[in-house]
Amino acid sequence: MKSALPALLLAAYALATVLRCPPLVLRPNFWGEEADYFVFAMSHGWVESLLRQASGYFSLWASLAGTAAAKLVPLDHAPMVTMLFALVAQLTPAAIVATSAAEFWQAPGRKLFGLAIILLAKSGKEIWLSTITSQLHFALAAVLILLEPDELPRGRRIAFRALLLVGALTGPATSMLFTLYLWAFLRSRSRERAVQSLILLAAGLVQGASLLLESGDMANRSGQAGFFVVTATAWTKIVWAFLGREAARLWAERLTSVAVSPDTLHADVLAGALLAAEALLALLLFVSTSRKVRGVLLGSCALFLVSSVLLSAGRDKLEFIDPRVASRYLFIPEVTLLLMTLSALDTWPIRRWRVPAVFAVLLCASGLFHDVREYPGMDFRYHGYYPVWAQEVAKWRIDPTYQPASWPAGWTVDLSGRPPD
């Protein structure tokens, strides 16, 4: 039974993922830029399609999904291919947790709670079953690999290397973890950590060069973000993770009003207070955890919190104080924040009144409560707009000038380069 547990956990996770909105799984459509990769691949070869850059960087997984959809299946079923690719990426972090032998996951119930945290994350709605955002699932997988033992069995070692390479070439998010992998190598002097670091470094240089060559994209990400904006954004995202969407919205409104106020002294004092509160929270969560866990979870959380402001598209960084704006950037910070609280779960039931442990358990319970409450339903993303791809293709076959509708509303797919079949 114990040997079958990882497969059962992963199967349950996959089932819960697709049950979030079964009609969209049974009748998928392209989401946003997914169709761009598909349309490009219809008129280009495999190599050209896989090497195509979009948004200023390589997106290998989205390119592979779009190319496979264009080359391997009939037009009517193309979105099913991209959806399956997205599902594989989304299951990757869960597979690492379910099969892990890492010490972090061995406490009773910790794998179950960890999978629930990843599955139910409020920010996960925006990145649900879309290859455009698969890079964030691969980046989370890279964070989880850092929790694994430094020395691994051969099969797991090869799988993790391949995963890091694919993830780093699917977007810059995974490559951003290079500094943490370098720290892991310096801490352990492990040969495998050195190899993993070199993979991220090489892929990161490729992505960095691509971004630099796309000067327009870099300019779009170069808006100013001062000390107050960064600390306020981190705070509202912490509130989002533990206290839910509505509490985060209220904090965002108040902090935004301070940010636009001419009273800079008030903003500076408040920024210092927020930073102190964030540091105290980190101290309380990590008072009894190992150095490795502290470094991995706190480091990755801080890294993605700050980078979500500094490197995100759009020059008005003030809007990112509201975590509902581009909530996909909150996925890894939200998950790592809640994983931090798991360090206290192995002390439950608490035999002594340990403030950090009680605090962590309450935060975890609160975060999961809001996650469960907000998990069902995807209408915020689709707004009642559900074009069926097969029906849209049928319209195009009747009128070749028609552009089939995709998601979100207003997006269409230009099939003018393909003769009706």
N, C-alpha and C positions, 0 to 999 in steps of 0.2 A: 504494500500500500504506500509506503514511504517513497519508493522509487517512482510511483505514478503521480505523486503529489504535484511536481512541477507541471506536468502535462495537464492535470486537472485545473490548476490555478490559471494557467495560460488559456485554456479553453473557456473557462468561466469569464476571464477578462475579455477575450475576443467576443463572446456572446453579449456581454454587457455593453461593449463598444458599439456593435451593430444595432442593438436594441434601443439605442438612444433615439434613433429615428429610422425604423425599418423601411418605410416607403422610399426614402432617399437612397438606401442601400440596394433595394430591389429595382429601382428605376433611376440610376445615377445620371448625372450630367457633369459637364466640365465646370470647374469652379475657377472663375477669374482667368488668370494667365495660363492655366493648364491648356486651354485651347490653342494658345500661341505656339506651344511646343508641338502639339499635334499637327496643326496646319503647316508649320515649317517642315516637319518630317514627311508630310505627304509629297513634297516636291524636292526633297533632298535625300541623300544617302544616309546610312547609319552613322558614319564617322562625322560628317558635317553636322548632323542633328545632335549627336552627343556632345560635340564641342561648342555648341551654340551658347552664347552668353546672353543673359537677360538680367535686368536690374543692376547691371554693372559687375556681376560676378557669375561664376559657373554654378549651375544647378543640376548636377549630374543625375540625381534621382528623378527630378521632374522631366529632364530631357529623355532619360531612359523610358519612363512611363509613357510619355507622349509619342516617342518613336515606336515603341512596341504596339501602342494602340493604332498607329497609322499603318504599320507594316504587317501585323500578325492577325488581325481580326477584321470582320466586316464592319463597315461604317456604323451600322446601327448599334453595335456593341462596344464602340471605342471607349466611352466613358467608364464602362465596367472595368477596363484594364487599368486606367489611371486610379480608380477607386481601390482596386486590389493592391496596387503598388503602395498607395497611401496607407492602407490597412497594415501591410507588412512593416512599414516604417513605424507606425503607431504601436505595433505590438513589440517592437524591439526592446524598449526599456523594460516592459513587463517580462519578457523572456529572460533578460539578465537577472532581474530580481527573483523570478520563480526558480531559476536553476543555480542561483548563487550559493557559493560555499563561504562567502565572506563573513567574518565575525560579526559585522554590523547587523546582518540579517538573521542571526541564529537565536536571538531572544524569542521567547514564546509569542506567537501572534504577530511578530514584526513584519514578516513578508506579507501577510494578509492586509495589515494596516498600510504598508508601503504601497501595495498595488491599488488599494482604495484611494490613497492620496493622489496617485498619478492618474487614475481613471477619472476621478470625480472633480479634478481641478477646474475651478470656474473659468479660468482663462483657456481651458482646453476646448471650449466650444468653437472658438475662432479658428482653431487648427485641426478640427475634426475631419478626418478622411479627405485631406487635400494634399496633393504632392507639392503644392506651392509652399506649404509650411512644414513639409517633412523634415527640413533641416533642424527644426527645433526639437523634434522627437529624437533625431540622431544626436543632437547636442546633449540632451538629457541622458541618453545612453552613454555618452562619453563621460559624463559626470559620475554615473553609476559604476563605470569601469574603474574609476579611481578608488572606489571603495573595495574593489576586489583585491585578493592577495597579490603581492608583487610578483610572485612566481606562480605560473599557471600550467595546467596540463596542455599538451601540444595542440589538441583540437581547439580548445578555448582560446589559446594564445593566437592561433591563426585567425579564428573568427573575429576576435577583437581588433586585430590589425586591419583586417578587411573592412570592418565596420567603421573604424576611425578614418580610414582613407575615403570611403564612400561618403561618410558624413561631412568630412572636411571639404570635399569637392562638391557637395550639395549646397553649400552656403558658408559664409564666414563664421557662423555661430560656433561650430565645433572647433575650428582653428583658434578661436579666442581662448580656448582652454589650454593652450600651449604652456603658458606660465605655470599653471597648476601641475601639469604633467612634468615640467622641468623641476618644480619643487618636489614632486613625488620621487623623481629620480635622485635628486640630491639628498633626500631624506633616507632613501633605501639603498642607493647605489645598485639598483637592480638593472640587469641588462635589458629585460623586457620593457621597463619604464623608459630606458634610453631609446629603444626602437620606437615605442609609441610616441615619444616626444619628437623624434626625427620625422615621423610620418606627418604629425600635425605641423611641424615647422615647414616641411616641403610644400604641403598643400596650402598652408597659410601664405607662403610666398607667392604661389600661383594666384590665389584669390586676391592678395594685396596688389599684385601687379595689374590684375584685371580691373580692380577698383580705381587704381591710379590712372589707368588709361582712359577710363570713363569719367572724364573731368566733370561732366554735367551731373553725374550721379553723386560724386563727392561734394559738389557745391550744394546739392539738395540736402546733404546730411551735415552741413557745416554750420548750422545755426548755433548761436551762443547759448550756453546753459551755465548760469552762475551757481555759486555755492548754495544759495537758498533753493533754487529750482531742483538741484540734485537731491538735497536732503529732504525737501518736501515731497518729491516724487517717490523717493524710497519709503517715506513714512506712509503715504497713502496706499502704496502697494503692500506694505506690511499689514495695514488695517484691512485691506481687501482680502488678504490671505486668511486672516484669523477672525474677522468680524463681519465679512460679507460686503456685498455690493453697495447697499444703502449707506452703511457707515462710512465707506470709502468715499462715496459721492459727497456726503456732508463735509468731511474733512477737506476734500478737494476744493469745494466751493470756498471754504474759509481761507485756505492757504493761497488760493489763486487771488483772492481779494487783497491779501497781504502783499503778494508778489507785484501787483500792479499799483500798489499804493506808493506815493512819493516818500513815505517815511521809511528810508533805508535802514535806519537804526533799529526799528522794530523788526524788520525782516532779518537783519543780521543776528539779533538776540534770539529770535525764534528759531532760526536755522541752527544756532548753537545748541539750543534746548532739544531740538529734534535729533540732532546728532548724538547728544548725550543719552537720550531715551533709546535710540537704536543700539548704542554701545551697551547700555544696561541690559537690554533684551538679549543681545548676543551673549553676554556674560552669564545671565541666568540660565539660558538654554544649554550652555556648554560647560557648566561648572564641573560636571562629572564625566565628561566624554573624553575619548582619547584624542591625542594630538592629530592623528590622521583624519578622524571624522571632523574635527573642528576645521582643519585646513581645507578639506574637500567641500563640505557643505557651506560653511561660512564664506569661503573664498569664491565658490561658484555663484552663490547668491549675490554677494557684493559685486562681483564682476558683471553679471548680467543686469543687475539693477542700474548700475552706473552707465554701462554701455547702451542700455535701452534708451537712455536719454541722449547721450552724446552722439551715437551713431545711427539712430533711427531716422528714417526718411522724414523730411519736413523741416523747415527752418524755424518754425515757431515752437520752441521746446517747452514753452509755458503750458501748452495744452496737455502735455504728458503728465502733469500733476494729477489729472483725472485718470485713474487706472482703466476706465472704460474705453479710453482712446487707445486704439491699437493694443488691445489686451493680450494679443499673442506674445508680445514682448515680456509679459508678466509670467508666462507659463513656467519657466525654469526657476525664477525667484520664488514663486508661490509653492511649487513642489518642494524645493530645498528648504524653505522656511518650515513647512509642515514636517518634512523628514527630520529636521532638527529636534522637534518635540518627541520623536520616537525614542530618543536616547533615554527618556524617563520611563517608558512603558514597562521595561523589565523590572522596575522597582515597585510595580503595582501588584498586589495591594500594598500600600505604603505602611510600613510598620512604625516608622518614625515620621514626625512632622518635618519634612524636608521641603522648605519653601520652593526651591527651584524645580523639584520633581512635581509637586502639586501644580505649580504654575504651568509647567510644560504640558501636563495632562489636560488641564483646563483649556489651554490654547489649542491643543490637538482636537479635543472634543468640539470646541466651538468652530474651528475651521472645517472639520468634517461635517458638522451639522449644516452649515451654510452650503457646503459643496453638494450634499445630498439633496437639499431643498432646491437647488438651482440646476441639478443635473438634467432632468428630463426636458425634452423640447428643444428644437433648434429654430423656432420661428424668428427669433431675433436676427438670425443670419439670413433667412430666406424671405421673411416678411410676407408669407402667404403666397409666394411666387414659386411655382414648381413646374417649370416647363419639362415635359417628357421628351428626352432626346430622340427616341424612335419616331415620335409624332412630328417633331421638328424636321427630322431628315425626310420624312414623307412629304412634307410641304415643300422642301427644297427640290425633291425629285420632280414635283409637278411644275415648280417655277424655279429654275436654276439661279435666278437673281435673288431669291430669298435667302436671308442669312439666319440659320437656326439660332434660337435663343438658348443661352446658357445661364449660369448663375454668376454673380447676383443680378438683380433686375437691371436691364439696360445693356447687358453684355450679349454680344452675338458672335457667331463663328462664321468667318468668311470662307466658304467652300468654292469660291469662283474658280480656283485653279484645278478643281477636280471635276471631271465630267460625271453627270448622273449615271448611276449603275442600275 
